[in-house]
């Protein structure tokens, strides 16, 4: 356990916590992938958990903010630490009834609904999102 001799206290590691979501349209089983920040690659919807917020609530909030869609239910998948941003990423599958509420905000450059195997082929390869998506699809 790290100990700070200057303040004479134990100091635990500090890191960010975020959620990433495999967004599934219940009506047709398709998976939403998005493009952001001017990059021409498809990724999962994701966002940071606010202080004091439950991860499950962050999932619903982030999807609502970014896509306008309401989550009907979610399932926890797994976590993985992402060293480049010092972030513990918590991955969930988030189901939406359909895309009738779809209205993306300015954080999303582009979105597309993919059949499961097409999502696997189109997500940014060798990314944390691809690890989460492939694990979900392989289970």
C-alpha positions in Angstrom: 0.0 0.0 0.0 1.5 3.4 -1.0 2.4 5.5 2.0 3.1 9.3 1.9 5.8 10.1 4.5 5.1 13.9 4.0 1.5 13.7 5.1 1.9 10.4 7.1 -1.0 8.7 5.4 -1.7 5.8 3.1 -2.4 7.1 -0.4 -4.4 4.9 -2.8 -4.1 5.2 -6.6 -6.3 7.8 -8.2 -7.8 7.1 -11.7 -10.8 8.0 -13.8 -13.8 5.8 -14.2 -15.9 5.6 -17.4 -18.5 3.6 -19.2 -18.6 2.2 -22.7 -21.7 0.8 -24.2 -22.7 -1.7 -26.8 -25.9 -0.1 -27.8 -28.4 -2.7 -29.2 -31.7 -1.9 -31.0 -34.2 -4.4 -29.5 -36.4 -4.1 -32.6 -33.8 -5.4 -35.1 -30.8 -6.6 -33.0 -28.4 -4.1 -34.7 -25.5 -2.5 -32.9 -24.8 1.2 -33.0 -21.2 2.4 -33.6 -20.3 6.1 -33.7 -17.6 8.3 -35.1 -16.3 11.2 -33.0 -13.7 14.1 -33.0 -13.3 14.1 -36.8 -11.8 10.6 -36.9 -13.1 8.3 -39.6 -13.2 5.2 -37.4 -16.2 3.5 -35.6 -16.1 3.2 -31.9 -18.6 2.4 -29.0 -20.6 5.1 -27.3 -18.7 6.0 -24.0 -18.5 8.7 -21.3 -17.2 9.4 -17.9 -19.0 8.6 -14.7 -19.8 11.7 -12.6 -18.7 11.9 -9.0 -21.2 10.0 -6.9 -23.1 8.6 -9.9 -23.8 4.9 -10.3 -22.2 3.3 -13.4 -25.6 2.1 -14.5 -27.1 5.6 -14.3 -24.1 6.9 -16.3 -24.9 4.4 -19.1 -28.4 5.7 -19.4 -27.4 9.3 -19.1 -24.6 9.2 -21.7 -26.8 7.4 -24.2 -29.6 9.9 -23.7 -27.2 12.9 -23.9 -25.4 11.6 -27.0 -28.2 9.9 -28.9 -31.5 11.1 -27.4 -32.5 7.4 -27.0 -33.9 6.0 -23.7 -32.3 2.8 -22.4 -34.8 0.0 -21.6 -32.3 -2.2 -19.8 -28.6 -2.8 -19.4 -26.3 -5.7 -18.7 -22.8 -5.4 -17.2 -20.1 -7.1 -19.4 -16.6 -6.5 -18.0 -14.0 -3.9 -17.0 -10.6 -3.2 -18.4 -8.0 -0.5 -17.3 -7.0 1.8 -20.1 -3.5 3.1 -19.4 -3.3 6.0 -21.9 -6.0 8.0 -20.1 -5.6 6.4 -16.6 -9.2 5.1 -16.8 -11.0 2.1 -15.6 -13.5 1.4 -18.4 -16.7 -0.4 -17.4 -18.4 -2.0 -20.4 -22.2 -2.6 -20.6 -24.7 -3.7 -23.2 -27.5 -1.1 -23.3 -30.7 -2.0 -25.0 -33.0 0.6 -26.6 -36.5 -0.2 -27.8 -35.9 1.2 -31.2 -34.4 4.3 -32.8 -37.5 6.5 -32.9 -36.0 8.9 -30.4 -32.6 9.0 -32.2 -31.3 12.6 -32.2 -27.5 12.8 -31.8 -25.8 15.7 -30.2 -22.7 17.5 -31.4 -20.4 15.0 -29.7 -21.2 12.4 -32.4 -20.0 13.1 -36.0 -21.7 10.1 -37.5 -23.4 6.9 -36.4 -24.5 3.7 -38.1 -26.4 0.6 -37.1 -24.6 -2.6 -37.9 -25.6 -6.3 -38.0 -23.5 -8.1 -35.3 -20.8 -9.4 -37.6 -20.6 -6.2 -39.5 -20.1 -4.3 -36.3 -17.2 -6.6 -35.5 -15.7 -5.9 -38.9 -16.2 -2.1 -38.7 -15.2 -1.2 -35.1 -11.7 0.3 -34.7 -9.4 -2.7 -34.6 -7.0 -3.3 -31.7 -9.0 -0.9 -29.6 -10.6 -1.3 -26.1 -14.0 -1.1 -27.8 -13.1 -3.9 -30.2 -12.1 -6.0 -27.2 -15.4 -5.4 -25.5 -17.5 -5.9 -28.6 -15.7 -9.1 -29.7 -16.0 -10.5 -26.2 -19.7 -9.7 -26.2 -20.3 -11.2 -29.6 -18.2 -14.4 -28.8 -20.2 -15.2 -25.6 
